[in-house]
Amino acid sequence: MATNAIDQTRRMLSLVTYLRERPGARVTDVARAFGITEDELIGDLDVLPMCGTSFRGGDLLDIDTDGDRIWWHNPDASGTSTGEPLRLAADEATALLVAARAVATLPGLRESDRQALVRATAKVEAAAGEAAGASSRLSVTFESEGGVFADADRAIAERRRVWLRYYSPARDELTEREVDPIRLFAVGHTYMEAWCRLSEARRTFRLDRVAEIRILDEPSDPPPVELRDLSEGLVQPAAEDPEVVIEVGPGGRWVAEYYPHDSAEELADGGLRITLRTPDPASLRRLALRLGRDGRIAAPADLAGSARDAAREALAAYGE
């Protein structure tokens, strides 16, 4: 799953404790408890057996599932009652210290988490000895989306409202709005689901389109909403929705990234023939105007004709 690493790491650490206390837990119950899909949970379970106090036999977590229940065959592997004390090589200590210092600088990190991380880093530095000196000469900088994620995660934890400057690709503009965050999730990209005070409706915001985020003092108070099942994707067009075919050149390939589609066929000129379904085909006329020379609506014929008429009217108005 293309999950933000901070989100997945936090969840997996909690998952270890959760499974230790619930031998034979049902997959459906665990997924519901963590607010994720069963496929996302199975992805986590595929990673956990590669974790442990060392890569020696018996030290890795022996966790598997039959699709219905989850079984942990050596829960003592992660405990302190068995096994030798954990020893870090110089390169392992350096990598751990560099990562810990980088995470501690993330904007929006909960202060309690930051202080706990600082204390843990100090202990590792004391134990690492000379390796700690090497780590101080290295640094890591996170991309901006990591800061947005941290602020959104903190706002959810503290139940506070958020102000956003957000890029809307459908309107090709930046908008400002206040939202009450509900949850973070990942489906290809990382998203925040929230109650938007501007539209008075539930909206989904892609974090890499957030130009600016600010946590407000007002408490977050979204109305009760039923969380959607995202196991089939973020946008799930109905089979009966009308089919639209859009042909784009190399400069319009971005459409395949932003619009859920059934297929994207490569064209000889480096473009794409994109087939998608939408309950409101007329809403794609704006897309055709944005594309200009980089693309056109090829089908259905009536929508293609209305898009051409809209383009002519726009050109005529521009020439006046």
MIFI-204611 format. One line per 3 residues: number of its first residue (from 1); their letters; for each residue z negated, x, y negated of N, C-alpha, C, O. Coordinates in pm, whole numbers, plus 50000, padded with zeros to 5 digits. Layout:
N
NUM) a) Z X Y Z X Y Z X Y Z X Y | ...
//
This chain:
320
1) mat) 50000 50084 50119 50000 50000 50000 50000 50088 49876 49930 50189 49872 | 50077 50051 49777 50084 50132 49654 49966 50098 49565 49982 50047 49454 | 49848 50128 49616 49726 50094 49545 49683 50207 49455 49701 50324 49489
4) nai) 49626 50176 49340 49567 50278 49256 49463 50353 49338 49380 50291 49405 | 49467 50487 49334 49382 50569 49421 49234 50544 49397 49155 50543 49491 | 49195 50524 49270 49053 50500 49239 49007 50371 49303 48898 50364 49361
7) dqt) 49091 50267 49294 49058 50136 49349 49042 50146 49501 48944 50096 49556 | 49139 50210 49568 49134 50217 49713 49018 50302 49762 48953 50268 49861 | 48991 50414 49694 48880 50500 49736 48747 50427 49726 48666 50433 49818
10) rrm) 48726 50358 49613 48601 50282 49598 48588 50177 49708 48480 50158 49764 | 48700 50108 49738 48694 50003 49839 48665 50060 49977 48586 50004 50053 | 48729 50173 50011 48711 50230 50144 48570 50283 50164 48516 50275 50275
13) lsl) 48509 50338 50059 48370 50382 50072 48279 50263 50101 48187 50273 50183 | 48305 50151 50034 48226 50030 50060 48256 49976 50199 48168 49920 50265 | 48380 49992 50242 48420 49940 50373 48345 50009 50486 48310 49945 50585
16) vty) 48320 50139 50473 48247 50213 50576 48108 50152 50596 48065 50126 50708 | 48037 50129 50483 47903 50069 50493 47910 49928 50550 47827 49891 50633 | 48007 49852 50505 48022 49712 50549 48044 49705 50700 47981 49625 50768
19) lre) 48134 49789 50752 48166 49784 50895 48053 49837 50981 48032 49791 51093 | 47978 49935 50929 47865 49988 51006 47764 49876 51036 47706 49872 51144 | 47745 49786 50941 47645 49680 50955 47699 49557 51027 47624 49464 51055
22) rpg) 47831 49555 51056 47891 49436 51117 47985 49475 51231 48106 49461 51217 | 47932 49522 51341 48018 49559 51455 48098 49439 51504 48044 49329 51519 | 48227 49461 51530 48313 49354 51578 48350 49253 51471 48387 49140 51503
25) arv) 48341 49292 51344 48372 49199 51234 48517 49151 51246 48605 49226 51288 | 48540 49025 51208 48676 48970 51211 48757 49020 51093 48707 49032 50981 | 48884 49050 51120 48974 49099 51016 48981 49000 50900 48976 49040 50784
28) tdv) 48993 48871 50931 49004 48770 50826 48879 48767 50738 48889 48753 50616 | 48762 48781 50799 48637 48776 50722 48623 48898 50632 48581 48885 50517 | 48659 49017 50683 48646 49138 50603 48743 49136 50486 48706 49171 50374
31) ara) 48868 49094 50512 48968 49086 50404 48923 48990 50295 48939 49017 50176 | 48865 48878 50336 48818 48779 50238 48701 48836 50158 48693 48814 50037 | 48611 48908 50224 48494 48964 50156 48534 49065 50050 48468 49077 49947
34) fgi) 48643 49140 50075 48686 49244 49981 48795 49196 49886 48841 49272 49800 | 48837 49069 49900 48936 49013 49809 49073 49077 49824 49145 49091 49725 | 49110 49117 49947 49239 49179 49971 49309 49106 50084 49248 49023 50152
37) ted) 49437 49135 50105 49510 49074 50214 49477 49145 50345 49424 49256 50345 | 49510 49079 50455 49486 49142 50585 49572 49266 50602 49529 49364 50664 | 49695 49264 50548 49781 49382 50557 49721 49501 50481 49727 49615 50527
40) eli) 49661 49473 50364 49596 49579 50287 49477 49636 50365 49455 49757 50367 | 49401 49548 50430 49286 49593 50510 49333 49680 50626 49274 49784 50653 | 49439 49639 50695 49490 49717 50807 49535 49854 50757 49518 49954 50827
43) gdl) 49594 49860 50635 49632 49988 50577 49513 50079 50557 49521 50199 50583 | 49401 50022 50511 49277 50101 50496 49227 50149 50631 49182 50263 50644 | 49234 50063 50732 49186 50099 50864 49272 50208 50928 49224 50283 51013
46) dvl) 49398 50217 50886 49485 50325 50936 49445 50460 50878 49470 50564 50938 | 49381 50457 50758 49341 50582 50691 49203 50627 50736 49179 50747 50750 | 49112 50534 50757 48973 50571 50788 48958 50663 50909 48872 50751 50906
49) pmc) 49038 50649 51016 49021 50741 51129 49057 50886 51096 49032 50975 51177 | 49115 50911 50979 49142 51048 50937 49029 51104 50851 49040 51214 50796 | 48920 51027 50838 48806 51068 50755 48687 51102 50844 48672 51047 50953
52) gts) 48603 51192 50796 48484 51230 50870 48421 51354 50812 48465 51405 50709 | 48318 51403 50877 48249 51521 50826 48326 51649 50853 48301 51750 50788 | 48420 51647 50949 48508 51761 50976 48622 51709 51061 48623 51592 51099
55) frg) 48719 51796 51093 48830 51755 51177 48807 51792 51324 48900 51791 51404 | 48684 51822 51358 48652 51847 51497 48635 51716 51572 48602 51613 51513 | 48660 51721 51701 48646 51601 51782 48508 51539 51769 48407 51609 51775
58) gdl) 48505 51408 51751 48379 51336 51740 48327 51321 51600 48242 51237 51575 | 48378 51403 51505 48331 51395 51367 48413 51298 51283 48367 51251 51179 | 48537 51267 51328 48619 51170 51256 48577 51029 51294 48527 51006 51405
61) ldi) 48597 50934 51204 48558 50795 51228 48649 50734 51334 48771 50733 51318 | 48592 50685 51439 48668 50624 51548 48668 50473 51529 48588 50401 51589 | 48759 50426 51444 48766 50285 51408 48903 50232 51447 49005 50294 51418
64) dtd) 48907 50116 51515 49035 50054 51547 49021 49903 51544 48910 49850 51530 | 49132 49834 51558 49132 49688 51554 49237 49635 51650 49340 49699 51671 | 49211 49520 51708 49310 49453 51793 49385 49347 51715 49456 49264 51773
67) gdr) 49369 49349 51581 49434 49250 51496 49345 49131 51464 49369 49058 51368 | 49242 49112 51546 49148 49002 51524 49011 49054 51483 48952 49004 51388 | 48961 49156 51554 48830 49213 51524 48842 49364 51501 48938 49428 51544
70) iww) 48741 49419 51433 48738 49562 51401 48623 49626 51476 48509 49578 51473 | 48654 49736 51545 48553 49802 51628 48534 49945 51580 48630 50019 51558 | 48407 49984 51565 48371 50120 51524 48295 50180 51642 48181 50142 51670
73) hnp) 48359 50276 51710 48304 50328 51835 48204 50441 51816 48126 50469 51906 | 48205 50507 51700 48108 50616 51677 48047 50606 51537 48065 50696 51455 | 47975 50498 51509 47921 50478 51373 47828 50589 51328 47807 50606 51207
76) das) 47770 50667 51421 47681 50775 51382 47756 50896 51328 47695 50990 51278 | 47890 50894 51339 47968 51010 51294 47955 51033 51145 47968 51146 51098 | 47930 50924 51069 47917 50939 50924 47773 50943 50878 47745 50947 50758
79) gts) 47681 50943 50972 47540 50944 50936 47486 51084 50921 47559 51182 50938 | 47358 51093 50890 47293 51224 50872 47210 51264 50992 47153 51373 50995 | 47202 51174 51093 47116 51203 51206 47182 51294 51308 47112 51355 51389
82) tge) 47315 51307 51305 47384 51389 51403 47477 51483 51331 47508 51465 51213 | 47522 51583 51403 47620 51675 51347 47555 51783 51264 47439 51772 51223 | 47633 51889 51240 47582 51998 51159 47596 51965 51011 47676 51879 50974
85) plr) 47520 52031 50926 47535 52008 50782 47678 52040 50737 47741 52132 50788 | 47727 51961 50642 47863 51979 50592 47874 52112 50518 47791 52143 50432 | 47975 52191 50553 47999 52319 50487 48138 52316 50426 48235 52279 50493
88) laa) 48150 52356 50300 48277 52358 50231 48328 52500 50218 48253 52591 50183 | 48457 52519 50247 48520 52647 50221 48540 52660 50071 48529 52561 49998 | 48570 52782 50022 48584 52805 49878 48692 52716 49817 48672 52659 49710
91) dea) 48809 52702 49887 48916 52620 49832 48878 52473 49831 48917 52399 49740 | 48802 52428 49933 48758 52288 49937 48659 52260 49824 48668 52155 49759 | 48567 52351 49800 48470 52333 49692 48539 52331 49557 48504 52251 49470
94) tal) 48638 52418 49538 48712 52421 49412 48785 52290 49388 48778 52233 49279 | 48856 52241 49491 48930 52115 49478 48836 51999 49447 48867 51913 49364 | 48721 51996 49515 48625 51888 49494 48570 51891 49352 48558 51786 49288
97) lva) 48536 52007 49301 48479 52018 49166 48582 51982 49060 48549 51913 48963 | 48707 52028 49076 48811 51994 48979 48833 51843 48975 48843 51784 48867 | 48840 51781 49092 48861 51636 49098 48744 51561 49036 48764 51465 48962
100) ara) 48622 51603 49066 48503 51536 49014 48497 51543 48862 48466 51444 48796 | 48528 51662 48805 48526 51674 48659 48634 51588 48595 48612 51530 48489 | 48751 51580 48659 48860 51499 48604 48823 51351 48603 48846 51282 48504
103) vat) 48767 51302 48714 48729 51161 48722 48621 51129 48619 48621 51020 48561 | 48530 51222 48596 48420 51199 48501 48470 51180 48358 48399 51125 48275 | 48592 51225 48329 48645 51211 48193 48728 51086 48175 48779 51061 48065
106) lpg) 48744 51006 48280 48828 50886 48269 48770 50790 48165 48651 50759 48172 | 48850 50743 48070 48801 50643 47974 48772 50513 48046 48846 50473 48136 | 48665 50447 48007 48630 50318 48066 48547 50328 48193 48506 50225 48247
109) lre) 48521 50450 48241 48438 50465 48361 48298 50411 48332 48240 50439 48227 | 48245 50334 48426 48110 50280 48406 48012 50395 48385 48018 50496 48455 | 47922 50380 48288 47832 50489 48254 47742 50526 48371 47712 50644 48391
112) sdr) 47700 50429 48449 47616 50459 48565 47694 50543 48667 47638 50636 48727 | 47823 50511 48686 47907 50590 48777 47927 50731 48722 47926 50828 48798 | 47946 50741 48590 47968 50873 48530 47845 50962 48549 47858 51079 48586
115) qal) 47728 50908 48524 47606 50987 48537 47582 51029 48682 47540 51142 48708 | 47610 50937 48776 47595 50971 48918 47693 51083 48956 47658 51173 49033 | 47813 51076 48903 47913 51177 48933 47874 51313 48874 47892 51417 48938
118) vra) 47820 51311 48753 47775 51436 48689 47664 51500 48771 47664 51622 48791 | 47570 51420 48819 47459 51475 48900 47511 51533 49031 47469 51641 49073 | 47604 51461 49095 47660 51509 49221 47740 51638 49199 47735 51730 49282
121) tak) 47814 51645 49088 47892 51765 49058 47801 51886 49038 47832 51995 49085 | 47689 51865 48970 47595 51975 48947 47541 52029 49079 47524 52150 49094 | 47514 51940 49174 47464 51984 49305 47569 52064 49380 47538 52166 49443
124) vea) 47695 52018 49373 47802 52090 49441 47822 52227 49376 47845 52326 49446 | 47813 52233 49241 47828 52361 49171 47721 52461 49216 47749 52579 49239 | 47598 52412 49229 47488 52500 49271 47511 52552 49412 47480 52667 49443
127) aag) 47565 52465 49499 47587 52506 49637 47712 52592 49653 47720 52673 49744 | 47809 52573 49562 47937 52644 49575 47929 52790 49533 48008 52872 49580 | 47835 52824 49446 47821 52962 49404 47941 53012 49327 47977 52954 49225
130) eaa) 48005 53120 49374 48116 53180 49302 48236 53088 49294 48313 53095 49198 | 48255 53001 49391 48369 52909 49389 48364 52816 49269 48467 52772 49220 | 48244 52787 49220 48231 52699 49104 48293 52763 48980 48348 52693 48895
133) gas) 48283 52895 48970 48343 52964 48856 48493 52951 48855 48553 52933 48748 | 48557 52958 48971 48702 52942 48978 48744 52802 48938 48847 52785 48872 | 48667 52702 48977 48704 52564 48946 48697 52535 48797 48770 52448 48748
136) srl) 48613 52606 48724 48599 52580 48580 48723 52622 48502 48740 52583 48387 | 48810 52702 48565 48932 52746 48497 49050 52654 48525 49161 52680 48479 | 49027 52547 48600 49132 52451 48632 49098 52316 48573 48981 52284 48553
139) svt) 49201 52236 48545 49178 52102 48491 49289 52009 48537 49399 52053 48572 | 49259 51881 48538 49354 51776 48577 49354 51670 48469 49248 51632 48420 | 49472 51622 48433 49484 51513 48336 49547 51393 48404 49652 51405 48466
142) fes) 49483 51277 48394 49536 51155 48454 49638 51091 48361 49628 51102 48239 | 49739 51022 48421 49834 50947 48342 49764 50829 48276 49655 50789 48316 | 49831 50772 48173 49768 50669 48092 49728 50547 48172 49629 50481 48139
145) egg) 49805 50513 48279 49772 50394 48355 49633 50403 48415 49565 50302 48431 | 49590 50528 48449 49457 50544 48504 49350 50501 48406 49250 50441 48446 | 49370 50530 48275 49275 50487 48174 49273 50337 48157 49167 50278 48139
148) vfa) 49390 50275 48164 49398 50128 48154 49325 50066 48273 49249 49970 48257 | 49348 50122 48391 49281 50070 48510 49129 50081 48496 49056 49987 48527 | 49083 50196 48449 48938 50217 48437 48877 50118 48339 48770 50063 48365
151) dad) 48945 50093 48225 48893 49997 48128 48892 49856 48186 48796 49782 48168 | 49000 49819 48255 49006 49686 48314 48899 49669 48421 48835 49564 48429 | 48879 49772 48503 48777 49768 48608 48638 49755 48547 48553 49681 48597
154) rai) 48615 49829 48438 48485 49821 48371 48463 49682 48311 48353 49628 48318 | 48568 49625 48250 48556 49492 48190 48522 49387 48295 48442 49297 48270 | 48581 49399 48413 48552 49304 48521 48407 49321 48566 48336 49222 48587
157) aer) 48364 49446 48582 48227 49472 48629 48124 49422 48528 48019 49370 48567 | 48153 49437 48398 48058 49399 48294 48082 49259 48240 48010 49213 48151 | 48184 49189 48295 48216 49052 48255 48239 49042 48104 48177 48961 48035
160) rrv) 48330 49126 48056 48362 49127 47913 48510 49099 47891 48595 49131 47974 | 48538 49040 47777 48675 49006 47739 48750 49132 47697 48689 49231 47656 | 48883 49128 47708 48967 49243 47678 49076 49204 47579 49133 49095 47587
163) wlr) 49104 49295 47486 49219 49280 47395 49330 49371 47443 49307 49487 47477 | 49454 49317 47446 49568 49393 47495 49682 49393 47394 49704 49296 47322 | 49754 49504 47391 49891 49505 47338 49980 49526 47458 49974 49629 47524
166) yys) 50063 49425 47487 50133 49421 47615 50283 49404 47595 50327 49322 47514 | 50361 49485 47670 50506 49475 47662 50556 49369 47758 50528 49374 47878 | 50631 49271 47704 50690 49165 47785 50839 49193 47802 50914 49181 47706
169) par) 50884 49232 47923 51026 49262 47941 51115 49140 47923 51231 49154 47883 | 51064 49020 47952 51146 48901 47937 51184 48876 47792 51294 48830 47762 | 51090 48910 47699 51119 48890 47556 51149 49020 47484 51184 49020 47366
172) del) 51135 49132 47556 51160 49265 47500 51078 49285 47372 51131 49325 47268 | 50948 49258 47382 50862 49273 47265 50718 49300 47307 50678 49272 47420 | 50642 49357 47213 50499 49378 47233 50423 49258 47178 50451 49212 47067
175) ter) 50328 49209 47254 50245 49098 47208 50099 49140 47211 50061 49228 47289 | 50018 49079 47127 49873 49104 47126 49803 48978 47175 49839 48867 47137 | 49704 48998 47259 49633 48882 47315 49495 48923 47364 49469 49041 47389
178) evd) 49407 48825 47376 49276 48845 47436 49274 48775 47571 49321 48662 47584 | 49220 48843 47672 49220 48787 47806 49083 48805 47870 49008 48896 47836 | 49053 48716 47963 48931 48726 48045 48973 48775 48184 49030 48697 48261
181) pir) 48947 48901 48218 48994 48957 48346 48932 48884 48465 48816 48844 48462 | 49012 48867 48569 48967 48803 48693 48961 48904 48808 48861 48912 48878 | 49071 48981 48827 49072 49078 48935 49186 49178 48913 49280 49152 48838
184) lfa) 49175 49291 48982 49281 49391 48989 49338 49390 49129 49265 49372 49226 | 49469 49409 49141 49531 49416 49273 49659 49496 49261 49707 49524 49151 | 49715 49534 49375 49837 49613 49376 49938 49551 49470 49907 49525 49587
187) vgh) 50059 49527 49420 50173 49484 49500 50291 49563 49446 50363 49514 49358 | 50313 49683 49498 50416 49769 49443 50368 49842 49320 50379 49965 49313 | 50314 49771 49221 50250 49825 49102 50108 49770 49097 50072 49683 49175
190) tym) 50028 49823 49005 49892 49773 48988 49890 49667 48879 49948 49687 48772 | 49824 49556 48905 49822 49441 48815 49678 49398 48785 49586 49425 48861 | 49662 49331 48671 49537 49263 48638 49568 49115 48624 49654 49074 48546
193) eaw) 49497 49034 48702 49507 48890 48687 49398 48846 48590 49283 48889 48604 | 49433 48762 48492 49336 48727 48388 49369 48590 48331 49479 48537 48349 | 49269 48533 48263 49291 48409 48189 49328 48447 48046 49248 48507 47974
196) crl) 49450 48412 48006 49502 48450 47875 49460 48347 47771 49492 48229 47784 | 49389 48392 47667 49344 48302 47561 49459 48262 47469 49449 48161 47399 | 49568 48338 47468 49683 48304 47384 49760 48186 47442 49795 48093 47369
199) sea) 49785 48189 47571 49862 48083 47636 49773 47978 47702 49822 47874 47748 | 49640 48004 47707 49546 47915 47775 49591 47886 47918 49596 47771 47961 | 49624 47992 47990 49669 47981 48128 49643 48113 48199 49620 48215 48135
202) rrt) 49646 48111 48330 49631 48232 48409 49760 48313 48400 49870 48259 48414 | 49746 48442 48376 49861 48530 48363 49835 48659 48442 49720 48696 48467 | 49943 48727 48479 49934 48854 48550 49996 48963 48465 50108 48948 48417
205) frl) 49922 49074 48445 49966 49182 48358 49983 49310 48439 49891 49354 48508 | 50102 49370 48430 50127 49497 48499 50069 49610 48415 50100 49621 48296 | 49985 49693 48475 49909 49790 48397 49996 49893 48327 49959 49942 48220
208) drv) 50112 49929 48385 50194 50030 48318 50270 49972 48200 50341 50045 48131 | 50256 49841 48175 50316 49779 48056 50212 49755 47946 50244 49701 47840 | 50087 49793 47972 49981 49778 47872 49990 49896 47776 49962 50010 47814
211) aei) 50030 49869 47651 50042 49976 47552 49907 50019 47497 49888 50135 47460 | 49813 49924 47491 49680 49954 47438 49582 49853 47494 49616 49736 47509 | 49460 49897 47524 49358 49808 47577 49225 49839 47510 49193 49955 47484
214) ril) 49148 49735 47482 49018 49753 47418 48920 49651 47476 48950 49531 47478 | 48805 49697 47523 48702 49608 47575 48624 49549 47458 48577 49622 47371 | 48611 49417 47456 48545 49348 47345 48399 49318 47379 48357 49328 47494
217) dep) 48323 49281 47276 48182 49246 47297 48166 49105 47353 48063 49074 47412 | 48268 49020 47334 48257 48882 47382 48252 48879 47535 48323 48955 47601 | 48169 48791 47591 48164 48780 47737 48293 48719 47792 48355 48635 47727
220) sdp) 48331 48762 47909 48447 48705 47977 48405 48575 48045 48305 48571 48116 | 48483 48470 48024 48446 48340 48080 48572 48266 48126 48606 48162 48070 | 48641 48319 48228 48761 48249 48275 48722 48121 48349 48619 48119 48416
223) ppv) 48801 48016 48338 48771 47894 48413 48787 47921 48562 48859 48013 48600 | 48722 47842 48646 48736 47862 48792 48883 47847 48834 48946 47746 48802 | 48935 47946 48904 49073 47940 48952 49074 47983 49098 48994 48067 49140
226) elr) 49165 47927 49174 49181 47965 49314 49270 48089 49321 49382 48087 49269 | 49221 48195 49384 49299 48318 49393 49419 48296 49484 49408 48238 49592 | 49533 48344 49439 49656 48326 49514 49664 48423 49632 49611 48534 49625
229) dls) 49729 48380 49740 49755 48468 49853 49877 48554 49817 49987 48502 49798 | 49856 48686 49809 49963 48777 49768 50024 48851 49886 50095 48950 49867 | 49996 48806 50008 50045 48878 50126 50197 48879 50133 50254 48968 50196
232) egl) 50264 48782 50071 50410 48776 50073 50472 48829 49945 50592 48814 49923 | 50390 48890 49860 50443 48946 49736 50391 48872 49614 50330 48766 49625 | 50415 48931 49497 50364 48876 49372 50435 48748 49334 50371 48649 49300
235) vqp) 50568 48749 49339 50649 48632 49308 50716 48586 49436 50781 48665 49505 | 50701 48459 49467 50753 48406 49593 50845 48287 49566 50800 48173 49573 | 50974 48313 49535 51067 48203 49510 51080 48115 49633 51071 48163 49746
238) aae) 51102 47986 49610 51118 47893 49721 51261 47901 49775 51355 47933 49701 | 51276 47872 49904 51407 47880 49967 51506 47784 49903 51627 47810 49904 | 51456 47674 49847 51546 47575 49787 51583 47607 49643 51664 47536 49583
241) dpe) 51524 47712 49585 51558 47749 49448 51704 47794 49440 51754 47856 49533 | 51774 47762 49329 51915 47801 49315 51932 47953 49322 51846 48029 49277 | 52044 47996 49378 52075 48138 49391 52159 48184 49274 52252 48115 49232
244) vvi) 52126 48300 49220 52198 48358 49107 52240 48500 49145 52163 48575 49203 | 52365 48535 49110 52414 48670 49135 52439 48739 49002 52511 48687 48916 | 52378 48855 48985 52393 48933 48861 52453 49068 48897 52403 49137 48987
247) evg) 52560 49108 48828 52620 49239 48849 52588 49327 48729 52614 49289 48615 | 52530 49443 48756 52489 49534 48649 52553 49671 48671 52580 49710 48784 | 52575 49743 48561 52621 49880 48568 52504 49974 48582 52390 49930 48595
250) pgg) 52529 50105 48579 52420 50203 48593 52309 50183 48491 52192 50207 48521 | 52343 50137 48369 52241 50117 48267 52158 49992 48286 52062 49970 48212 | 52194 49909 48384 52120 49785 48408 52047 49782 48541 52000 49677 48583
253) rwv) 52038 49896 48607 51972 49900 48738 51824 49863 48730 51764 49827 48831 | 51766 49872 48610 51625 49838 48594 51596 49693 48630 51482 49659 48661 | 51699 49606 48628 51679 49465 48660 51623 49450 48801 51539 49363 48826
256) aey) 51669 49535 48895 51621 49527 49033 51474 49561 49045 51407 49518 49139 | 51421 49639 48950 51279 49674 48952 51193 49562 48894 51084 49535 48945 | 51241 49497 48789 51159 49399 48717 51171 49257 48771 51081 49176 48749
259) yph) 51280 49225 48843 51301 49089 48890 51301 49085 49043 51382 49152 49106 | 51210 49007 49105 51212 48992 49250 51348 48939 49295 51402 48848 49234 | 51403 48997 49402 51537 48959 49442 51549 48959 49594 51470 49021 49665
262) dsa) 51653 48888 49643 51678 48883 49786 51754 49007 49834 51728 49057 49943 | 51847 49056 49751 51925 49173 49791 51976 49245 49667 51988 49185 49560 | 52006 49374 49682 52064 49454 49575 52169 49545 49639 52136 49646 49701
265) eel) 52295 49508 49623 52405 49580 49687 52462 49685 49592 52490 49655 49476 | 52479 49805 49641 52533 49913 49559 52680 49887 49527 52756 49843 49613 | 52720 49913 49401 52859 49900 49358 52921 50039 49339 52850 50139 49326
268) adg) 53053 50043 49339 53124 50170 49333 53096 50247 49204 53097 50370 49204 | 53071 50176 49095 53051 50243 48966 52906 50289 48945 52871 50336 48837 | 52822 50277 49049 52682 50316 49036 52592 50202 48996 52472 50222 48975
271) glr) 52647 50083 48984 52568 49965 48949 52520 49891 49072 52523 49943 49183 | 52474 49768 49051 52420 49686 49160 52471 49543 49148 52493 49492 49039 | 52488 49479 49263 52508 49333 49266 52378 49274 49320 52346 49288 49438
274) itl) 52304 49208 49232 52169 49161 49264 52171 49010 49288 52221 48934 49206 | 52117 48970 49401 52107 48828 49434 51960 48788 49430 51876 48849 49496 | 51929 48684 49352 51791 48638 49341 51787 48487 49333 51889 48421 49316
277) rtp) 51666 48433 49347 51647 48287 49338 51546 48257 49229 51448 48329 49210 | 51572 48149 49156 51481 48110 49048 51487 47958 49030 51595 47899 49040 | 51373 47895 49004 51375 47749 48982 51441 47711 48850 51475 47595 48829
280) dpa) 51460 47808 48760 51518 47781 48628 51626 47884 48596 51600 47978 48521 | 51746 47869 48653 51852 47968 48629 51885 47987 48482 51922 48097 48441 | 51871 47881 48401 51905 47891 48259 51819 47997 48188 51860 48051 48085
283) slr) 51700 48025 48244 51612 48124 48180 51671 48265 48186 51627 48354 48114 | 51773 48285 48272 51834 48417 48286 51941 48444 48180 51994 48555 48173 | 51973 48344 48098 52071 48368 47991 52020 48474 47894 52097 48556 47845
286) rla) 51890 48471 47868 51832 48572 47779 51851 48712 47839 51879 48809 47768 | 51835 48721 47973 51856 48849 48039 52000 48897 48020 52024 49015 47994 | 52095 48804 48034 52236 48841 48018 52263 48894 47877 52340 48987 47859
289) lrl) 52199 48833 47776 52217 48880 47639 52158 49019 47621 52216 49102 47551 | 52044 49045 47684 51983 49177 47674 52071 49283 47738 52082 49395 47687 | 52132 49249 47851 52214 49346 47923 52338 49386 47845 52380 49502 47848
292) grd) 52397 49289 47774 52519 49320 47698 52627 49377 47788 52665 49314 47887 | 52677 49496 47755 52782 49559 47834 52731 49613 47968 52812 49648 48054 | 52600 49619 47986 52544 49676 48109 52535 49576 48223 52491 49612 48332
295) gri) 52576 49450 48202 52567 49356 48312 52615 49218 48274 52636 49186 48157 | 52633 49135 48378 52677 48997 48356 52629 48910 48471 52600 48960 48579 | 52620 48779 48446 52592 48682 48551 52724 48648 48618 52817 48601 48553
298) aap) 52731 48672 48749 52856 48649 48822 52860 48510 48887 52969 48455 48906 | 52747 48454 48921 52741 48322 48984 52601 48264 48963 52503 48338 48954 | 52592 48131 48956 52697 48030 48967 52788 48028 48844 52751 48079 48738
301) adl) 52905 47967 48858 53006 47971 48753 52959 47904 48624 52988 47954 48515 | 52886 47792 48635 52844 47722 48513 52743 47806 48434 52746 47807 48311 | 52654 47876 48505 52557 47962 48435 52628 48081 48373 52596 48122 48262
304) ags) 52725 48138 48445 52801 48250 48390 52874 48208 48263 52878 48283 48165 | 52933 48086 48264 53003 48037 48146 52910 48015 48029 52943 48050 47915 | 52792 47956 48054 52698 47931 47944 52644 48062 47887 52616 48070 47768
307) ard) 52629 48165 47973 52584 48295 47924 52689 48358 47833 52655 48419 47732 | 52818 48344 47871 52925 48397 47785 52929 48324 47652 52951 48386 47547 | 52909 48191 47655 52909 48113 47531 52793 48156 47441 52809 48168 47319
310) aar) 52675 48181 47503 52559 48223 47423 52585 48359 47359 52543 48384 47246 | 52655 48447 47432 52687 48579 47377 52783 48567 47259 52767 48635 47158 | 52883 48481 47274 52979 48462 47164 52909 48406 47039 52936 48449 46927
313) eal) 52820 48310 47060 52748 48250 46947 52660 48356 46879 52649 48359 46756 | 52600 48441 46959 52514 48546 46900 52598 48645 46819 52557 48689 46711 | 52716 48679 46872 52804 48771 46799 52854 48709 46669 52863 48775 46566
316) aay) 52887 48578 46678 52936 48509 46558 52828 48503 46451 52855 48524 46332 | 52703 48475 46494 52593 48468 46398 52567 48605 46337 52534 48616 46219 | 52582 48709 46419 52559 48844 46369 52663 48885 46267 52635 48962 46175
319) ge) 52790 48832 46284 52897 48869 46193 52894 48794 46062 52963 48832 45968 | 52816 48688 46055 52811 48607 45931 52730 48678 45822 52715 48624 45712
//
